[in-house]
Amino acid sequence: MFRRRPSLDGDELLARLGSLTSLARERAEFQRSQVELAIALQRGMLPADLPAAPGLRLAARYVPACYGLNVGGDWYDAFRLPDGRIGLSIGDVQGHNIEAAAFMGQVRVGLRALASVTSDPGDLLAVTNDLLMSLGTDLFATCTFMRLDPATGLLESARAGHIPCVWATADGRAGITEDEGGPPLGLQEGMRYPVYRYRVTIGGVFVLVTDGVVEGPSLDLDEGLDQTVRLAGVAAVAGLGAEALAGAVIKGAERVGHEDDAAVLVVRHDGATDHGR
């Protein structure tokens, strides 16, 4: 024979249910506070404004993940280099927590600091990679760094495991950069990153994105990039400003159903500079 477990009376059952509900609420509130802290940390590390130059316009957008209580380590940045050129970076840290957001800050600040020593995109990524390796963390980051000359529209670019950029010209051409990148930052010492050169022509645009913009449950990477190419092409032909294009690209991320953060950085050539006439 087996012994029957004594049944719970109503008051005891309600007490246990109340205890479980309270515990679940505490866990949810703790997780939510962690996410809110990570988002605040991340937003606080993004640039408050972007540099300006005659004939060139920069615009950026960032939105957190659409689903769940995770936050990633996406970032964008643009800053003036010592020689007057402009440094542009965008990237994504592996992971979705406070550690990823903090590591994002280290990568972004590291790029800015080291760019005062060497702003060559390939050398800068190589030095930053070695710096991150010396930190001894298990995290890594994908990144694109570009050096833009406002006087000529010349863009020098190097990629560390990041998705390619999108370009478009005022005469209706548009596409994806087909440069060769290196591995993500923080995976292996002694890596090298090839540099490729492009030019932002009058009326043309370059669009830098993180994977949350172009990849998700609703669209694969190729479809997401094609969507961004179409948006950039229409914007260049129609003469839309950098702000409008950045807004359209981040709006298009909703179609992707992104489960990751999404960041966009747009470069647009509005007109000829004194050197370009």
N, C-alpha and C positions, 0 to 999 in steps of 0.2 A: 504494500500500500504506500501511497505517497501522501505527504502532508500538503494540504492546501495553504497557500500563503494567505495570511489574513488580508481581507479587502480593506482598502482605504475608505475612511468615512469622508463625507463631503468637505468638511473643513480642512482636513489634512491634504486632500487632493488639490483643493484651491491654493493652499499654502505652497505646495510643491510647484504647481503651475506658475504661481506668482514669482517664486524664486528663479525658475528657469527663464521666465520672461525678463526679469530684472537682469540676469546674467547676460542674456542675449543682447539686451539694450546697451549694457555697459560695453560689451565687445564691439557692437556696431558704432557706438559713440567714440570709442578709442580708435577704431580704424578710420572713422571719418575725420577725427582730429589729426591723425597722421597724414592723411591725404591733404587736408587743408594746409597743414604745415609745409608739406612738400611743394604744393602749388604756390604758396606764398614765397617760399625760398626760391623757387624757380623764377617766378615773375620778378622778384627783387633782383635777380642776377641778369635779366635781359636788359638791353640798353634802353635808357629813357628816351633818347632821340637818335636820329641817324644823321650822318654828315651830309652837307649840301655842297654842290659844285655847279658852276655855270653850265647849263645845257644838260645836266644829268639829274635824275630824280631817283631816290631810293624809297621803297615802301616795304613794310613787313606786317605780317599777321601771325598770331599764335592762338590756338585753342587747345584746351586739355582734352583728354580722351572722352569719347561719347558714352562709353559703357563702363560699368563697374566702378570701383573705388580706387583704381590705380592711377598713378601719374608717372610719366616717363621723364627722361632727361633730354628732351629736345631743346635746341637753342638756335638762335641766329645772332649775328653781330655785324656791325659795320663801324669802322673807326679810321681816323686820319693817320697815315703813316708819317714818319719823320721827314720824308722827301716830298710830301704833298700828295702822294697817291693814296688810294683808299683800300683798306683791307676789308674783305668780306668773308664771313665764315658762317656755315650752317652745319648742324650735326645732330647726332642722336646717340645717347648713352644706353648701353645694354642694361635692362632692368627697369622696374617700375616701383620705386620707393624713394624714401628720403635719401638713402645712400646714392641712388642714381642722380637725384637732383643736385646733391652736394658735389658729386664727381663732375657733373656738367659744369658747375661753377669753376672747378679747378681747371678743366680743359679750356674753357673760354678765357679765363684770366691768364692761363699759361700761354695761349696763342697770342694774346695782346702783348704780354710782357716780352716774349721772345721775338715778336715782330719788330721790336725796336732794335734788335741785334741783327736779324736777318729776315727780310720780308719776301725773299724768294719763296714761292709757295711750296716747292718740293723740299727745299732745305728746312723750311719752317715746320712742315709736318714731320720730317725725320727727327728734328730736335725735340719737338713736342712728344713724339712717340717715345723717345729715349727717356725723357723726363717722367712720363707717366709710368714707364716700366720701373723706374727707380722708386716709385711710391709703394710698390709691392701690393697693389690692389688686384682683385680678381675681375674688376670691371674693365670694359673697353668701350671705345666710342668710334662711330663712323663720322667722317667729316669731309667737307669740301672747303678749301681755302682759295680765294681769288684775290689777285692784286690788280686794281683798276686804275688806269691812268686817265684822269678826267680830261686832259688836254687832247688826247688822241683816241679815246675810246678803247684802248688796248686792254684786254683782259687776259691775265696769266693765271692758269688754274691747275690745281693738283687735288686728287681725290684719295681719301683713305677709306676704302670700303663703302663709300656713300653712293647713293643712286645718282645718275647723271643729271645734268641741268637741261633746261628747255630754252630754246632761243627762237626768235621770230624777227622778221624784217618788215619794213613798211611796204615792200613790194609784194608781200603775200607768201614769202617762203617761211617755213617753220620746221623745227625738228628737235632732235635730242643730240646732245654732245656725245661723240663716240670716242672719247679719250680713254686711255688705259689707266686704271687706278691701282693703288697699292692696297695692302691689307689694313684693317681698322687699327686705330691707335691703341696702344697698350697691350698688344698680343705678343710681339716678338721684337727684340732689340735689333738695331742695325738695319732697319728697313729703309728702302728708298722709294721716292714717289715722283714719277715723271711729270713734267710740266708741259701743258698745252696752251697755245695762244689763240685767242679769238678777238674779234673787234665788234663793239656795239656801234652799229651804224645809226645815222640820224633816223629817228622814228622806230628804231629797233629796241628789243627787250631781251633780257636774260632773266630766267626764273629759277631760283634755287628752292628746293622743297625737301622736307623730310618724308619718310615713307608713310606716315599717317595721312598724308595728303593724297597719295596715289595708290595705296594698297590696303585692302581690307576684305571683309566678308563679301561685299557686294561687287568688287572689281579687283581683278588681279593687277600686278604691277604694270604690265604692258598696256592694259586698258586704261589704267589711271594716268600713265604718262601720256598716252594718246589724247585723253581728255584735256590735260594741261596744255599740250601742244595746240589743240584747237582753240582753246581760250586765248593763249598767247598770240596766235596767228590773227584772230579776230581783233584783239586789242591793238596790235601793231598796225593793221590796215585801217582800222577805224580811228586811230589816234587817241585811244583811251589813255588816261594818265596812269602812273605807277600805282597810286592808291586804289583806283578802280580795278585794275588787274589783280592786285594782291587780294582785294576783297572777293573778286569772282573766283579766284583759285581756291581760297579757303572755303568759300561757299560750296564749291564743287566737291570738297572733301566729304560733305554730308552724303553724297551719292556712294562714296566708298564704304560708308559705315565704319569709320575708323575706330579701332579699339586702342589706338595709340595716340599720343599727342600729335599735333599737326602744326608745322611752322612753314612760313613762306617768306622769301626775301626776293624782291623784284628790283631790277636795275633797268631804267628806261632812259634813252637818249632823246631828249625833247628838241634839241636843235644844235646847230654847229657852234662850237666854241671859237674863240679868237684864233686859236692855233689850227682849227679844223676848216676855216674858211679858205 
